[in-house]
Amino acid sequence: MRKKVEPIENKTINKLYKDSFKRKLVERIEAGFLTNKEARLRYGVCNSVLKYWICIYGKDAQ
């Protein structure tokens, strides 16, 4: 019988976010209502993902 494996951390892996949430979060960051750090801590988004969203949904996105 296999032992139950406990996660190392209590973080959820691979969260799925709607595009509307991503766009709204990026808008709030670009408008100055949130810093990247505040957004990461409040919504549990890692830094690399947040930077990617800014590239995709930000003002300078193509």
N, C-alpha and C positions, 0 to 999 in steps of 0.2 A: 504494500500500500504506500502510495506517495504522500509525502508531507505537504501540507499547505504552505505555499511560499508567500511570505509577507512582503509587501512593497517596502523599499528602502525609505521612501518618503511618502507623505500623505498627499502628494500632488497628483492631479489627474493628468494623464498623458493624452496627447492628441485631442484637445478640445476642438470642437467645431463651432465656428462663429459665422453668423449670417453676414452677407456683404453689407447690409444696411448698418450693422453694428460697427464693422470695420471702417466704413466711410465716416460715420458719425464720430468715432473715436479719433480718427485722423484729423477731421475738421476741428475738433475741440483742441487738439494739440497744436495745430497750425494757427488757431485763433488765440492761443496763449492761455486758455482756460486750464490746461493740464500740461505738465512737463512729461517727457518720456518716462522718467522714473516714477512719477505719480501714477501714470497710466499702467505701467508694468505692475506696480504693487497693488493697485486697486482692482485691476481686472485679471491679474494672473497671466499676463501675456509676456513671453520671454523677449529679450531685447532684439534678437535677430528677426523674430517674427514681426515685431512692431516696426522695425526699420524697413522690412519688406513691404508691409502694408503702406507705409508712407511713400515708398517708391511707386507702388501700384495705384494708390488712391489719392495721393497728395496733389497739391496745386501744380507741381512741376511734372506730373505724370503725362506720358505721351498718349 
